[in-house]
């Protein structure tokens, strides 16, 4: 008897955990484009379930199965939205920290070699151990880096020496936000 109940509840817990993990992935990956459909759907469903479970709790006309279902949806929704928010905040902080480390390594490379690297892989292993991955959602992505070589339009050596080489680094965040670093400006810009 006890073994049967244990199996029953164990299967339910596993089903809830798998559902929550799948919904967290959906919420995070769905928040990367400009329109955050994953986050909006998760928050909306959780809010509706909370209203049904909280406001209509104890009403005689509401079917008991509907009340139980709304409590389950509220539980799963909160179990998705809260961890997704914290994962989102941690990823934003770590991605910016890694990007700043890359910029410092690029400047150290330029100071040591006299020019900026053409690829971020040139920084390994002397300036950084490994090129960090950009974590946005669940799967790793990479930072966009471009070396901007000075070019003279008229083939004039005097004109060419006045133009400094530069680099450009960019990565995308949640909700379609772009973080851009231009070496001419020397600071990060947030582009919506």
N, C-alpha and C positions, 0 to 999 in steps of 0.2 A: 504494500500500500504506500509506504513512505517513498520507496524507490520510484513508483509511478508518478507521484506528485513532484518529486525532485526533477525527473526527466521533463515533465510538462513545463514547470517553471523555468528550468534551464533552457529549454528550447525557446520559450517566450523571451527570456532575457537576451539570448543570442540574436533572435529576430529583431528586437528593439535596438540592440547595439549596431547591428549591420545596417538597419534603416537609418540610424543617426549618422553613422559614418558616411554612407552614400549621400545623405542630404547635406552634410558638411562639405563634401567634395563639390556637390552641385552648387551650393551657396557660394563657396570661394571661387570656383572656376566661372560661375555665372556673373561674378561681380567685376571681372576684368574688363569687359568692353565698356563703352560709354554708358549704355543703359544697363544697370545692374539687375537684370531680371532674376538672378538666383537669390540675391539678398531680399529683394522686394517681395518675391513670392513667399519666402520663408517667414519674413516678418508679418506679412498679411495673414497667412494661415495661422500663425501663432496668435496674432491679435484676435482673430475671429474665434478661435478655440478658447482663448481666455475669456472673451465676452460671454460665450455660450456657457462655459464651465462656471464662471464666477457670478455673472448677473442672473442667469437663469437657474442657478443651483437651488434645489429644493422645490421647484415649481412642479405641481402635480400634473399639469398638462404635458410636460416634457417627458418623453419616453425614457425610462431608465437606461436603455441601451444607448440612446443619443447622449445622455449625460456622461456615461462611462467613456464613450468614444471621444467626446469633446475634451475630457480630462486627459486621455491618452495623447490626443493630438497636441494639447497644450504642453504636456510633459516632453514629447518628442520635439516640438517646436522650440521650446526653451533650451533643450539639450542640444539643439543645432545652432541657434542664434548666439547664445552666450559663448561657446567655444570658438565659433567662427569669428566673432568680434575680437577675441583675444589673439587668435592666430593672425588675423588681419593686422592688428597693432604690432605684434612681434615681427611679422614679416616686413612691414614698412620700416621699422626701426633698423632691423638687420640689413635690409637692402641698402638703405642710405649709408649705414656704417661701412658696408663692403664697398660701395661706390666711392666713398671718401677715401678709403684705403687705396683703391685703385688709382685715384687721381694723385695722391701723394707718391705712389710708386712710379707713376708716369713722370712726374716732376723730378724724382730722384734719378730715373733713367736718363732724362734729358740733361741733368746736371753732370752725370757721370760720362755720358757718351756724346754730348753736344747736340743731340737732336732727339725728337720724340720718337717712340717706337711706332712702327707701322701696324703692328698687331699687339693685342694685350698679352699674347703668349710669349712675347719677347721679354717680358718682365720676370718670367719664371726661369730659374729658381733664385736668381741673384737678388731681386727686389721684393718678391712675394713668393710664398711657397707654392701656391696654385691660384689660378684665376678663379675667384669665387663665383658660384652660380647665383643667379637671380631667382629667388623663390617668390613666386606670385601664384597663389592658389596652391595646387598640389605638386605640379611638375616643374622641374627646374628649367629656367630660361637663361639667356645670356645677355650681357650688357652690349649695347651698340657702341662701337668705338671707331673713330675715323681720324687718320692723320691727314692734316691739311698742309700740303707742301706749298711753299711760296712759288708763285708763277709770275713771270714778267710777261706782260702782253706784248710789249714792243721789243723784247729781247735786249733790254737795256740793263746792264750790270748794276748801275747806280740805283736804278729803280728797284731791282731785285733785292739789293741789300737792305733797303728800307722796309721791306715786307718781312715780318717775322713768321716763322713756322708756327703752327697751332695744332690743337687737337680738339675733338668734339666727342663727348660721351653722353649717351642718353639711355634711359630705361623707362619702361612703362609701369605705372602703378595701377591700383584699382580704379575703377570708374573711368578708365581711359586717360588718366592724368599722366603727363610726361614730365620726367625730371631730366633737365638738360644742363650740361656743364660745357661752357666754351672757355678755352684757355685765355682768350683775349679779355674776357670779363673777369675770370678768376673766381667765379662763384656759381652756385647752383641756381637754376631758374625753374619755377614750377609753371608748366603750361597746361591750361585746361583744354 
